[in-house]
Protein backbone atom coordinates (compact mmCIF):
# COMPACT_ATOMS: atom_id res chain seq x y z
CA UNK A 1 0.00 0.00 0.00
CA UNK A 2 2.82 2.42 0.85
CA UNK A 3 4.50 1.54 -2.42
CA UNK A 4 1.37 2.45 -4.40
CA UNK A 5 1.08 5.75 -2.54
CA UNK A 6 4.71 6.55 -3.35
CA UNK A 7 4.13 5.86 -7.04
CA UNK A 8 1.02 8.06 -7.11
CA UNK A 9 2.80 10.95 -5.40
CA UNK A 10 5.66 10.69 -7.89
CA UNK A 11 3.21 10.81 -10.82
CA UNK A 12 2.95 14.56 -11.11
CA UNK A 13 2.67 15.19 -14.85
CA UNK A 14 0.85 12.32 -16.65
CA UNK A 15 0.20 14.23 -19.88
CA UNK A 16 1.92 15.94 -22.79
CA UNK A 17 2.39 19.67 -22.27
CA UNK A 18 2.51 22.01 -25.27
CA UNK A 19 5.40 24.45 -24.95
CA UNK A 20 5.74 27.92 -26.45
CA UNK A 21 9.11 29.58 -27.05
CA UNK A 22 8.47 32.52 -24.65
CA UNK A 23 7.72 30.05 -21.83
CA UNK A 24 10.66 27.72 -22.57
CA UNK A 25 12.85 28.98 -19.72
CA UNK A 26 10.15 28.47 -17.10
CA UNK A 27 8.45 25.33 -18.46
CA UNK A 28 11.55 23.42 -19.53
CA UNK A 29 14.82 24.78 -18.17
CA UNK A 30 13.65 25.71 -14.66
CA UNK A 31 11.28 22.74 -14.35
CA UNK A 32 14.17 20.39 -15.17
CA UNK A 33 15.58 21.12 -11.72
CA UNK A 34 12.64 19.12 -10.31
CA UNK A 35 12.38 16.27 -12.84
CA UNK A 36 13.51 15.01 -16.21
CA UNK A 37 11.92 16.95 -19.08
CA UNK A 38 11.53 15.25 -22.46
CA UNK A 39 10.74 17.61 -25.33
CA UNK A 40 9.48 16.38 -28.69
CA UNK A 41 10.21 18.64 -31.66
CA UNK A 42 7.67 17.80 -34.36
CA UNK A 43 7.25 18.59 -38.02
CA UNK A 44 5.77 22.00 -38.79
CA UNK A 45 4.05 20.92 -41.99
CA UNK A 46 2.21 18.00 -40.40
CA UNK A 47 3.17 15.75 -43.31
CA UNK A 48 6.01 14.01 -41.50
CA UNK A 49 4.74 10.47 -40.79
CA UNK A 50 7.41 9.87 -38.18
CA UNK A 51 6.34 12.93 -36.19
CA UNK A 52 2.68 11.89 -36.24
CA UNK A 53 3.60 8.39 -35.06
CA UNK A 54 5.85 9.63 -32.28
CA UNK A 55 3.16 12.06 -31.06
CA UNK A 56 0.91 9.06 -30.33
CA UNK A 57 3.74 7.18 -28.61
CA UNK A 58 4.62 10.36 -26.67
CA UNK A 59 1.06 10.48 -25.23
CA UNK A 60 1.28 6.86 -24.13
CA UNK A 61 4.66 7.40 -22.48
CA UNK A 62 3.39 10.49 -20.65
CA UNK A 63 0.60 8.53 -18.98
CA UNK A 64 2.90 5.63 -18.15
CA UNK A 65 5.78 7.69 -16.70
CA UNK A 66 4.11 10.44 -14.67
CA UNK A 67 7.32 11.45 -12.91
CA UNK A 68 8.75 12.70 -16.24
CA UNK A 69 7.40 15.84 -17.88
CA UNK A 70 6.71 15.26 -21.57
CA UNK A 71 6.50 18.41 -23.70
CA UNK A 72 5.87 19.01 -27.38
CA UNK A 73 6.52 21.90 -29.76
CA UNK A 74 6.75 22.38 -33.50
CA UNK A 75 10.45 22.45 -34.34
CA UNK A 76 10.43 25.71 -36.31
CA UNK A 77 8.70 27.49 -33.40
CA UNK A 78 11.46 26.32 -31.09
CA UNK A 79 14.49 26.71 -33.34
CA UNK A 80 14.10 29.13 -36.22
CA UNK A 81 14.82 27.48 -39.55
CA UNK A 82 14.91 23.95 -38.10
CA UNK A 83 14.39 21.61 -41.08
CA UNK A 84 11.43 19.23 -41.11
CA UNK A 85 13.72 16.48 -42.35
CA UNK A 86 15.33 16.46 -38.87
CA UNK A 87 12.04 15.79 -37.13
CA UNK A 88 11.00 14.22 -34.93
CA UNK A 89 13.74 15.20 -32.50
CA UNK A 90 13.79 14.42 -28.78
CA UNK A 91 15.54 16.73 -26.30
CA UNK A 92 16.19 15.65 -22.72
CA UNK A 93 16.68 18.18 -19.92
CA UNK A 94 17.79 17.61 -16.34
CA UNK A 95 19.10 20.16 -13.82
CA UNK A 96 18.91 23.10 -16.21
TAGIBEL-V478203 format. One record per residue. N is the residue number from 1. RES is the residue in one small letter. SS is DSSP state (A for helix, B for strand, O for the rest). BURIAL is 1 if it has 9 or more other C-alpha atoms within 8 Angstrom, else 0. Layout:
n=N res=RES ss=SS burial=BURIAL
n=N res=RES ss=SS burial=BURIAL
This chain:
n=1 res=x ss=O burial=0
n=2 res=x ss=A burial=0
n=3 res=x ss=A burial=0
n=4 res=x ss=A burial=0
n=5 res=x ss=A burial=0
n=6 res=x ss=A burial=0
n=7 res=x ss=A burial=0
n=8 res=x ss=A burial=0
n=9 res=x ss=A burial=0
n=10 res=x ss=A burial=0
n=11 res=x ss=O burial=1
n=12 res=x ss=O burial=1
n=13 res=x ss=O burial=1
n=14 res=x ss=O burial=1
n=15 res=x ss=O burial=1
n=16 res=x ss=B burial=1
n=17 res=x ss=B burial=0
n=18 res=x ss=B burial=0
n=19 res=x ss=O burial=1
n=20 res=x ss=O burial=1
n=21 res=x ss=A burial=0
n=22 res=x ss=A burial=0
n=23 res=x ss=A burial=1
n=24 res=x ss=A burial=1
n=25 res=x ss=A burial=0
n=26 res=x ss=A burial=0
n=27 res=x ss=A burial=1
n=28 res=x ss=A burial=1
n=29 res=x ss=A burial=1
n=30 res=x ss=A burial=1
n=31 res=x ss=A burial=1
n=32 res=x ss=A burial=1
n=33 res=x ss=A burial=1
n=34 res=x ss=O burial=0
n=35 res=x ss=O burial=1
n=36 res=x ss=O burial=1
n=37 res=x ss=B burial=1
n=38 res=x ss=B burial=1
n=39 res=x ss=B burial=1
n=40 res=x ss=B burial=1
n=41 res=x ss=B burial=1
n=42 res=x ss=B burial=1
n=43 res=x ss=O burial=1
n=44 res=x ss=O burial=0
n=45 res=x ss=O burial=0
n=46 res=x ss=O burial=0
n=47 res=x ss=O burial=0
n=48 res=x ss=O burial=1
n=49 res=x ss=A burial=0
n=50 res=x ss=A burial=0
n=51 res=x ss=A burial=1
n=52 res=x ss=A burial=1
n=53 res=x ss=A burial=0
n=54 res=x ss=A burial=1
n=55 res=x ss=A burial=0
n=56 res=x ss=A burial=0
n=57 res=x ss=A burial=0
n=58 res=x ss=A burial=1
n=59 res=x ss=A burial=1
n=60 res=x ss=A burial=0
n=61 res=x ss=A burial=0
n=62 res=x ss=A burial=1
n=63 res=x ss=A burial=1
n=64 res=x ss=A burial=0
n=65 res=x ss=O burial=1
n=66 res=x ss=O burial=1
n=67 res=x ss=O burial=1
n=68 res=x ss=O burial=1
n=69 res=x ss=B burial=1
n=70 res=x ss=B burial=1
n=71 res=x ss=B burial=1
n=72 res=x ss=B burial=1
n=73 res=x ss=B burial=1
n=74 res=x ss=B burial=1
n=75 res=x ss=A burial=1
n=76 res=x ss=A burial=1
n=77 res=x ss=A burial=1
n=78 res=x ss=A burial=1
n=79 res=x ss=O burial=0
n=80 res=x ss=O burial=0
n=81 res=x ss=O burial=0
n=82 res=x ss=O burial=0
n=83 res=x ss=O burial=0
n=84 res=x ss=A burial=1
n=85 res=x ss=A burial=0
n=86 res=x ss=A burial=0
n=87 res=x ss=O burial=1
n=88 res=x ss=O burial=1
n=89 res=x ss=B burial=0
n=90 res=x ss=B burial=0
n=91 res=x ss=B burial=0
n=92 res=x ss=B burial=0
n=93 res=x ss=B burial=1
n=94 res=x ss=O burial=1
n=95 res=x ss=O burial=1
n=96 res=x ss=O burial=0
